[in-house]
């Protein structure tokens, strides 16, 4: 198991100690780190998907306003 040392503002430490004083703080920090890694991974996936969709937008066929209205009206009584 690795040891990690980092600094946090005093008010954050006090609030953390108050909220989690009777719990295993190392386990809580490890869980928060896992969640942060998962969040970063999901954020990157979303950005990659958005980038791909945006790039492909120019390749999709498009309709003029007139063509879209005609398609909507097609088959309507």
matplotlib code that plots the C-alpha trace (Angstrom):
import matplotlib.pyplot as plt

x = [0.0, 1.3, 1.5, 0.5, 1.3, -0.4, -1.4, -5.0, -6.3, -6.8, -10.5, -10.9, -9.0, -11.1, -14.4, -13.2, -12.2, -15.6, -17.5, -15.5, -13.8, -14.9, -14.2, -11.2, -9.9, -7.5, -10.4, -12.5, -9.7, -9.0, -12.7, -12.7, -9.6, -11.3, -14.4, -12.2, -10.4, -13.7, -15.2, -12.1, -12.4, -16.1, -15.4, -12.8, -15.1, -17.9, -15.4, -14.2, -17.7, -18.7, -15.6, -16.5, -20.1, -19.1, -16.6, -19.2, -21.9, -20.5, -20.6, -24.3, -26.8, -28.8, -32.2, -33.3, -36.1, -38.4, -37.4, -38.0, -41.4, -42.3, -41.1, -43.3, -46.3, -45.9, -48.6, -50.6, -54.3]
y = [0.0, 3.5, 6.5, 9.9, 13.2, 16.4, 19.7, 21.0, 24.3, 24.3, 24.9, 21.8, 19.6, 20.9, 20.3, 16.8, 15.8, 17.1, 15.1, 11.9, 12.0, 8.5, 6.8, 5.4, 8.6, 6.7, 4.6, 7.7, 9.5, 6.4, 6.2, 9.9, 9.4, 6.4, 8.5, 11.4, 9.0, 7.6, 11.1, 12.2, 9.1, 9.8, 13.4, 12.4, 9.9, 12.6, 15.1, 12.4, 11.5, 15.2, 15.8, 12.9, 13.9, 17.5, 16.4, 14.1, 16.8, 18.2, 14.8, 14.2, 15.0, 18.1, 19.3, 22.8, 24.3, 23.7, 20.0, 19.6, 21.1, 18.9, 15.8, 16.7, 17.3, 14.1, 11.6, 14.0, 14.4]
z = [0.0, -0.9, 1.4, 0.0, 1.6, 0.6, 2.1, 2.5, 3.8, 7.6, 7.3, 5.0, 7.5, 10.4, 8.5, 7.3, 10.9, 12.2, 9.5, 9.6, 13.0, 14.1, 10.8, 9.0, 7.3, 5.0, 3.7, 3.1, 1.3, -0.9, -1.8, -2.7, -4.9, -6.7, -7.3, -8.7, -11.0, -12.3, -12.7, -14.7, -16.9, -17.6, -18.3, -20.9, -22.5, -22.8, -24.3, -26.8, -27.8, -28.2, -30.3, -32.6, -33.0, -33.7, -36.4, -38.0, -38.1, -41.3, -43.0, -42.2, -44.9, -44.2, -45.3, -46.3, -44.3, -47.3, -47.5, -43.7, -43.9, -46.9, -45.0, -42.0, -44.2, -46.1, -45.3, -43.2, -44.0]

ax = plt.figure().add_subplot(projection="3d")
ax.plot(x, y, z, "-o")
ax.set_aspect("equal")
plt.show()
